[in-house]
Amino acid sequence: MDNHDGVFPVPNSTLPYWRSELHEIDSIRTTDKLPKECDVVIIGAGLSGVSTAYHLLDDNPSPPSVVLLEAREICSGATGRNGGHVTRSWGTVGLVSKKYGPEMMKELSLFVIDQIYAMKATVDKEKLECDALLTRYMEAYLVQSEADQAKQVFDEQLAAGSEYVEDVNYIKSNVVEEISGIKGAKAGITLTSLQLWPYKFVTELLARLLERTSINVQTHTPATSIETSEDGSSIVTTPRGSIRAKKVVFATNGYTVGIAPKYAKKIVPWKITCSHISTPTDSPRPPPHLNHTYGLNFADGSRDYLIPRPDGGVICGGAKSTYVDDRKSWENNWDDSTLLAPARAHFETAMQDNFRGWESSGAAVDYIWTGIIGHTADGFPHCGKVPGQGNHFILAGYNGGGMALIFLTAKGIAKMIRNDTPFEESGIPRFFKTTEERLLQDAFPA
């Protein structure tokens, strides 16, 4: 799939577990016809788009008129297909420190910590029923060399008095398997995380906006092109007509290039996969309860993540080692209507292979799906004003880690729109800023 003109959400996408209980606003159209004009058009109704709308309209005595366009249903893209997990990967912390230095690592780490508590506070404030739970995340290492590297990063930051390691615990090899339940674990890092039902977070948050604001939401209405007028406004074209907007927000993640060709080869769609694993409800010997959420780092360099659900099920994503060699199946691929078939066998035995006491659990996959993430050259999202387009804003390209970055990034974008706040004062990490310099970097070879 290499025709950038066609990078749009496809119909008949695979069914994720998170969309097994649909909200009444799933396919909402606030009005039968599109508004002719508005102050702000937001393209994309996942976590990025809905969070931007929330921060624009919440507690705003002079709210702008906002139209939210969605090509499919509410939260049918990456947010509705991820692991439902907000945390820092310790591996990412180490890579950022090594490549960009301790100050950048500190900025990113504190931003993620703030994200966790900001999302939980919003759940409480808005009374969102989305299974939100503050918990501990366990990054487990099954290879001694990687365990040693994780310990080195931990020791360095501890010695430096870094405030963001106050919440971090290093679990030694002699106790990590007993604490985590992970077979063959060599070491572990634990830290605070938030798990939730991402589809319910997004749909319930949007439902609150629909109850108390004049936001206009239009599902099954893809934005297909944008033209800028001489007065600085934009004409956003859809199959159902056009809207004139003073400002446009691209909350389009892996599909960005379809509507913003400036980002061709800069935000590249990658297809990834996830599953839901359940156990028999009548089992005489149910498997042990899992006390953490997990990241498993395997000997072949691949990584899985696992999030236990309150009902005993487990969300398991990753399995990249099973399909990585077939690059056409995932790189520059935006078709989430088909599966990455080799991953199923991996997920079917993930619990039995990796967790003590699960060998005879009967755990099996009951949902498996694919989703599209946005990959960037430097591993950071593109956020802020689109270069050369002063009234266009973007927050996209999260490299699969958007849950830990989006909510407060959206708050910063909303500040820029509401108050004309400069990017540098928006609260968004400075290295997320989309610039002409970053747009010179291709995210994959031509």
C-alpha positions as CSV (number, residue, x, y, z in Angstrom):
1,M,0.0,0.0,0.0
2,D,2.1,2.9,-1.2
3,N,-0.4,5.4,-2.8
4,H,-0.4,8.2,-0.3
5,D,-3.5,9.7,-1.8
6,G,-5.4,6.7,-0.4
7,V,-4.2,6.9,3.2
8,F,-7.7,7.0,4.8
9,P,-9.4,4.7,7.3
10,V,-10.8,1.6,5.5
11,P,-14.3,0.1,6.0
12,N,-14.9,-3.2,7.7
13,S,-12.0,-2.8,10.2
14,T,-11.3,-5.7,12.5
15,L,-13.3,-5.7,15.7
16,P,-11.2,-4.9,18.9
17,Y,-12.3,-6.0,22.3
18,W,-12.7,-2.3,23.3
19,R,-15.5,-1.9,20.7
20,S,-17.5,-4.9,22.0
21,E,-19.7,-2.5,24.0
22,L,-20.7,0.5,21.9
23,H,-21.8,3.9,23.2
24,E,-25.0,5.4,21.9
25,I,-22.9,8.2,20.3
26,D,-20.7,5.8,18.3
27,S,-22.2,6.9,15.0
28,I,-23.6,10.3,16.0
29,R,-24.3,13.1,13.6
30,T,-25.3,16.2,15.7
31,T,-27.1,17.7,12.7
32,D,-28.4,16.1,9.5
33,K,-26.3,18.5,7.4
34,L,-22.8,19.8,7.8
35,P,-22.4,23.3,9.1
36,K,-21.3,25.7,6.5
37,E,-18.7,27.3,8.7
38,C,-17.1,27.2,12.1
39,D,-14.2,28.5,14.2
40,V,-12.4,25.1,14.5
41,V,-12.6,21.9,12.5
42,I,-11.0,18.9,14.3
43,I,-10.3,16.0,12.0
44,G,-10.3,12.7,13.9
45,A,-12.4,11.6,16.8
46,G,-10.0,9.4,18.8
47,L,-8.2,10.5,22.0
48,S,-6.3,13.3,20.2
49,G,-9.4,14.9,18.6
50,V,-11.8,14.5,21.5
51,S,-9.2,15.6,24.1
52,T,-8.4,18.7,22.0
53,A,-12.2,19.5,21.8
54,Y,-12.5,19.0,25.6
55,H,-9.7,21.4,26.4
56,L,-11.0,23.9,23.9
57,L,-14.5,23.9,25.3
58,D,-14.3,22.9,29.0
59,D,-14.5,25.9,31.4
60,N,-14.4,28.3,28.5
61,P,-16.8,31.4,28.9
62,S,-16.3,32.3,25.2
63,P,-16.1,28.9,23.5
64,P,-15.4,28.6,19.8
65,S,-17.7,26.8,17.4
66,V,-16.2,23.4,16.9
67,V,-17.0,20.7,14.3
68,L,-15.5,17.3,14.9
69,L,-15.2,15.1,11.8
70,E,-14.6,11.4,11.9
71,A,-14.2,9.1,8.9
72,R,-15.7,6.0,10.6
73,E,-17.1,5.8,14.1
74,I,-16.1,7.5,17.3
75,C,-12.8,6.1,18.6
76,S,-12.5,3.5,15.8
77,G,-8.9,4.2,15.1
78,A,-5.7,3.6,17.1
79,T,-7.2,4.7,20.5
80,G,-9.9,2.0,20.2
81,R,-7.3,-0.6,19.3
82,N,-4.5,-0.2,21.8
83,G,-3.7,-1.8,25.1
84,G,-5.6,0.6,27.3
85,H,-2.5,1.5,29.2
86,V,-0.8,4.8,30.2
87,T,2.8,4.4,31.4
88,R,6.4,5.0,30.8
89,S,8.4,2.3,29.1
90,W,11.7,2.0,31.0
91,G,13.3,1.0,27.7
92,T,12.2,4.3,26.1
93,V,13.5,6.2,29.1
94,G,17.0,4.6,28.6
95,L,17.0,5.2,24.9
96,V,16.0,8.9,25.2
97,S,18.7,9.4,27.8
98,K,21.4,7.8,25.7
99,K,20.4,9.5,22.4
100,Y,19.2,12.9,23.6
101,G,20.6,13.4,27.1
102,P,19.2,13.5,30.7
103,E,17.4,16.8,30.4
104,M,15.2,15.5,27.5
105,M,14.6,12.3,29.4
106,K,13.5,14.3,32.5
107,E,11.1,16.4,30.5
108,L,9.5,13.4,28.8
109,S,9.3,11.4,32.0
110,L,7.7,14.1,34.0
111,F,5.3,14.8,31.1
112,V,4.1,11.2,31.2
113,I,3.7,11.2,35.0
114,D,1.6,14.3,34.7
115,Q,-0.4,12.6,32.0
116,I,-1.3,9.7,34.2
117,Y,-2.7,11.9,37.0
118,A,-4.4,14.4,34.6
119,M,-6.3,11.6,32.9
120,K,-7.3,10.0,36.3
121,A,-8.4,13.4,37.6
122,T,-10.6,13.9,34.5
123,V,-12.1,10.5,35.0
124,D,-13.0,11.5,38.5
125,K,-14.2,15.0,37.6
126,E,-16.4,13.9,34.7
127,K,-17.4,10.6,36.4
128,L,-16.4,8.6,33.4
129,E,-17.2,4.9,33.7
130,C,-14.1,3.4,31.9
131,D,-12.5,1.0,34.4
132,A,-9.8,3.5,35.2
133,L,-7.3,2.1,37.8
134,L,-4.0,3.5,39.1
135,T,-1.7,0.5,39.3
136,R,1.9,-0.6,39.0
137,Y,3.6,-1.4,35.7
138,M,6.3,-4.1,35.6
139,E,8.9,-3.9,32.8
140,A,10.3,-7.4,32.9
141,Y,13.6,-8.5,31.3
142,L,14.1,-12.0,30.2
143,V,17.7,-11.4,29.0
144,Q,20.5,-10.7,31.5
145,S,22.2,-8.1,29.3
146,E,19.0,-6.0,29.0
147,A,18.4,-6.4,32.7
148,D,21.9,-5.1,33.4
149,Q,21.3,-2.1,31.1
150,A,18.0,-1.3,32.9
151,K,19.8,-1.4,36.2
152,Q,22.5,0.9,34.9
153,V,20.0,3.5,33.8
154,F,18.2,3.2,37.2
155,D,21.5,3.6,39.2
156,E,22.6,6.6,37.2
157,Q,19.4,8.4,37.7
158,L,19.2,7.5,41.3
159,A,22.8,8.8,41.9
160,A,21.9,12.0,40.1
161,G,19.0,12.6,42.4
162,S,16.5,12.6,39.5
163,E,13.0,13.3,40.8
164,Y,11.3,11.1,38.3
165,V,12.9,7.9,39.7
166,E,11.3,8.5,43.1
167,D,8.4,6.4,41.9
168,V,10.6,3.7,40.3
169,N,11.6,0.4,41.9
170,Y,14.2,-2.0,40.6
171,I,13.3,-5.7,41.3
172,K,16.4,-8.0,41.7
173,S,16.8,-11.3,39.9
174,N,16.4,-13.4,43.1
175,V,12.9,-12.2,43.7
176,V,11.5,-10.9,40.4
177,E,10.0,-14.2,39.2
178,E,8.2,-14.7,42.4
179,I,6.9,-11.1,42.5
180,S,6.0,-10.9,38.8
181,G,5.0,-14.5,38.1
182,I,7.0,-14.2,34.9
183,K,9.0,-17.3,34.0
184,G,12.7,-16.7,33.6
185,A,12.6,-13.0,34.4
186,K,16.1,-11.7,35.2
187,A,15.0,-8.3,36.6
188,G,12.2,-5.9,36.6
189,I,11.4,-2.2,36.8
190,T,8.1,-1.1,38.4
191,L,6.4,2.3,38.2
192,T,3.0,3.9,38.5
193,S,0.6,3.5,35.5
194,L,-3.0,4.0,34.6
195,Q,-5.1,1.3,32.9
196,L,-8.5,2.0,31.5
197,W,-11.1,1.1,28.8
198,P,-9.9,3.7,26.1
199,Y,-13.0,3.6,24.0
200,K,-15.2,4.3,27.0
201,F,-12.9,7.1,28.2
202,V,-13.2,8.8,24.8
203,T,-16.9,8.3,24.2
204,E,-17.9,9.3,27.7
205,L,-15.8,12.4,27.6
206,L,-17.3,13.4,24.3
207,A,-20.8,12.6,25.6
208,R,-20.1,15.1,28.4
209,L,-19.2,17.8,25.8
210,L,-22.4,17.0,23.8
211,E,-24.4,17.5,27.0
212,R,-23.1,20.9,27.9
213,T,-21.6,22.5,24.8
214,S,-22.5,23.2,21.2
215,I,-19.9,20.9,19.7
216,N,-21.1,19.5,16.3
217,V,-19.9,15.9,15.7
218,Q,-20.1,14.2,12.3
219,T,-19.2,10.6,12.0
220,H,-18.8,8.7,8.7
221,T,-17.6,12.0,7.3
222,P,-14.0,11.8,6.2
223,A,-12.1,15.0,5.4
224,T,-10.8,14.4,1.9
225,S,-9.0,17.7,1.0
226,I,-8.3,21.1,2.4
227,E,-7.7,24.4,0.6
228,T,-6.6,27.7,2.2
229,S,-8.4,30.8,1.2
230,E,-6.8,34.3,0.8
231,D,-8.3,35.4,4.1
232,G,-6.5,32.6,6.0
233,S,-9.5,30.4,6.5
234,S,-9.6,26.8,5.2
235,I,-12.2,25.0,3.1
236,V,-12.4,21.4,4.4
237,T,-14.1,19.1,1.8
238,T,-15.9,15.9,2.7
239,P,-18.2,13.6,0.6
240,R,-21.1,15.4,2.3
241,G,-20.1,18.9,1.5
242,S,-17.6,21.5,2.6
243,I,-17.0,23.6,5.8
244,R,-15.1,26.9,6.0
245,A,-13.1,27.0,9.2
246,K,-10.8,29.6,10.8
247,K,-8.6,26.9,12.2
248,V,-8.0,23.2,11.5
249,V,-6.6,20.5,13.8
250,F,-5.1,17.3,12.4
251,A,-5.8,14.6,15.0
252,T,-5.2,12.0,12.4
253,N,-2.1,10.0,13.6
254,G,-1.2,7.3,11.1
255,Y,-3.6,8.6,8.5
256,T,-2.2,12.1,8.5
257,V,-0.6,12.0,5.0
258,G,-4.0,11.3,3.4
259,I,-5.1,14.8,4.2
260,A,-1.8,16.6,4.9
261,P,0.7,15.5,2.1
262,K,3.4,17.7,3.8
263,Y,3.8,14.7,6.1
264,A,4.4,12.1,3.4
265,K,7.2,9.8,4.7
266,K,7.3,11.9,7.9
267,I,4.4,10.2,9.6
268,V,4.2,6.7,8.2
269,P,1.3,4.3,8.9
270,W,2.4,1.1,10.6
271,K,0.0,-1.8,11.1
272,I,0.3,-3.6,14.5
273,T,-1.8,-6.1,16.4
274,C,-3.4,-6.8,19.8
275,S,-5.6,-9.4,21.4
276,H,-7.9,-10.2,24.3
277,I,-7.3,-13.5,26.1
278,S,-10.0,-15.1,28.3
279,T,-10.1,-18.1,30.6
280,P,-12.9,-20.5,31.1
281,T,-15.3,-19.1,33.7
282,D,-16.0,-22.6,35.2
283,S,-12.4,-23.6,35.6
284,P,-11.9,-25.6,38.9
285,R,-8.4,-24.1,39.2
286,P,-8.4,-20.5,37.9
287,P,-5.0,-19.0,37.2
288,P,-3.2,-16.7,39.7
289,H,-4.3,-13.1,39.8
290,L,-1.9,-10.7,38.1
291,N,-0.8,-7.8,40.3
292,H,0.7,-5.6,37.7
293,T,0.5,-4.5,34.1
294,Y,3.4,-5.8,32.1
295,G,6.0,-5.3,29.4
296,L,7.9,-8.4,28.5
297,N,11.3,-8.0,26.8
298,F,12.3,-11.2,25.0
299,A,15.6,-12.6,23.9
300,D,15.0,-11.9,20.2
301,G,14.6,-8.2,20.9
302,S,10.8,-8.2,20.6
303,R,8.4,-7.0,23.3
304,D,4.9,-7.8,24.4
305,Y,2.6,-5.9,26.7
306,L,-0.1,-7.4,28.9
307,I,-2.8,-5.6,30.8
308,P,-5.0,-7.7,33.2
309,R,-8.7,-6.8,33.1
310,P,-11.0,-6.7,36.1
311,D,-13.0,-9.6,34.8
312,G,-9.9,-11.9,34.6
313,G,-9.2,-11.4,30.9
314,V,-5.9,-10.1,29.6
315,I,-5.1,-7.6,26.8
316,C,-2.0,-8.8,25.1
317,G,-0.3,-6.9,22.3
318,G,3.0,-7.1,20.4
319,A,4.0,-10.4,18.7
320,K,6.0,-8.4,16.2
321,S,8.7,-11.1,15.9
322,T,6.1,-13.3,14.2
323,Y,5.5,-11.0,11.2
324,V,8.4,-8.4,11.2
325,D,10.2,-10.0,8.2
326,D,7.1,-9.5,6.0
327,R,7.5,-5.7,5.8
328,K,4.8,-5.2,3.3
329,S,2.3,-6.6,5.8
330,W,2.9,-3.8,8.3
331,E,5.2,-1.0,7.1
332,N,3.4,1.8,5.2
333,N,0.2,-0.2,5.6
334,W,-3.0,1.4,6.8
335,D,-5.4,-1.5,6.2
336,D,-6.9,-2.6,9.6
337,S,-9.6,-4.7,8.0
338,T,-7.2,-7.7,7.9
339,L,-5.2,-9.5,10.5
340,L,-1.4,-10.1,10.9
341,A,-2.1,-13.8,10.8
342,P,1.1,-15.2,12.3
343,A,0.5,-13.3,15.5
344,R,-2.5,-15.4,16.6
345,A,-0.5,-18.5,17.5
346,H,1.8,-16.3,19.6
347,F,-1.1,-14.8,21.5
348,E,-2.8,-18.2,22.0
349,T,0.0,-19.4,24.3
350,A,1.3,-16.1,25.6
351,M,0.0,-16.7,29.1
352,Q,0.9,-20.4,29.3
353,D,4.4,-19.8,28.0
354,N,5.3,-16.8,30.2
355,F,3.3,-16.9,33.5
356,R,3.6,-19.3,36.4
357,G,0.4,-21.0,37.2
358,W,-1.2,-20.4,33.8
359,E,0.0,-23.6,32.1
360,S,-3.4,-25.4,32.5
361,S,-5.6,-22.3,32.6
362,G,-7.3,-22.8,29.3
363,A,-6.5,-19.2,28.3
364,A,-7.3,-18.6,24.7
365,V,-7.8,-15.7,22.3
366,D,-11.4,-14.5,21.9
367,Y,-10.6,-11.2,20.2
368,I,-7.7,-10.3,17.8
369,W,-7.4,-7.2,15.8
370,T,-5.1,-4.8,14.0
371,G,-4.6,-1.0,14.3
372,I,-2.7,1.7,12.6
373,I,0.0,3.8,14.4
374,G,1.9,6.8,13.1
375,H,5.7,6.2,12.9
376,T,8.2,9.1,12.8
377,A,11.9,9.3,12.1
378,D,13.0,10.5,15.5
379,G,10.4,8.6,17.6
380,F,8.5,11.8,18.7
381,P,5.1,13.0,17.6
382,H,4.6,16.1,15.4
383,C,2.7,18.7,17.4
384,G,2.0,22.4,17.1
385,K,1.4,24.7,14.1
386,V,2.0,23.1,10.8
387,P,5.0,24.9,9.2
388,G,3.9,27.3,6.6
389,Q,0.2,27.0,7.6
390,G,-0.4,29.3,10.5
391,N,-4.0,28.3,11.1
392,H,-3.4,24.6,10.9
393,F,-2.4,22.6,14.0
394,I,-1.3,19.0,14.3
395,L,-0.9,16.3,17.0
396,A,0.0,13.0,15.4
397,G,2.7,10.4,15.0
398,Y,3.0,8.8,18.5
399,N,4.9,5.7,17.4
400,G,2.5,3.4,19.3
401,G,2.9,5.3,22.6
402,G,0.1,7.9,22.3
403,M,-1.8,7.0,25.4
404,A,1.0,8.3,27.5
405,L,1.4,11.6,25.5
406,I,-1.9,12.7,24.0
407,F,-4.1,14.2,26.7
408,L,-1.8,17.0,27.8
409,T,-0.5,17.5,24.3
410,A,-4.1,18.2,23.3
411,K,-4.3,20.6,26.2
412,G,-1.3,22.5,24.9
413,I,-2.8,22.6,21.4
414,A,-6.0,24.0,22.8
415,K,-4.0,26.7,24.6
416,M,-2.4,27.7,21.3
417,I,-5.8,27.9,19.7
418,R,-7.7,29.5,22.6
419,N,-5.1,32.0,23.7
420,D,-2.7,32.2,20.8
421,T,-0.1,30.8,23.2
422,P,3.3,30.2,21.7
423,F,4.3,26.5,21.4
424,E,7.2,27.1,23.9
425,E,4.6,28.1,26.5
426,S,2.1,25.4,25.8
427,G,3.4,22.8,28.2
428,I,4.1,20.3,25.3
429,P,7.7,18.9,25.4
430,R,9.8,21.1,23.2
431,F,11.1,18.2,21.0
432,F,7.5,17.4,19.9
433,K,7.3,20.6,17.9
434,T,6.8,20.1,14.2
435,T,9.3,22.1,12.3
436,E,10.7,22.4,8.8
437,E,13.9,20.9,10.1
438,R,12.1,17.8,11.3
439,L,10.1,17.5,8.1
440,L,13.4,17.0,6.3
441,Q,13.7,13.6,8.1
442,D,12.1,10.6,6.3
443,A,10.7,8.0,8.7
444,F,11.7,5.2,6.3
445,P,13.9,4.8,3.2
446,A,12.4,6.1,0.0
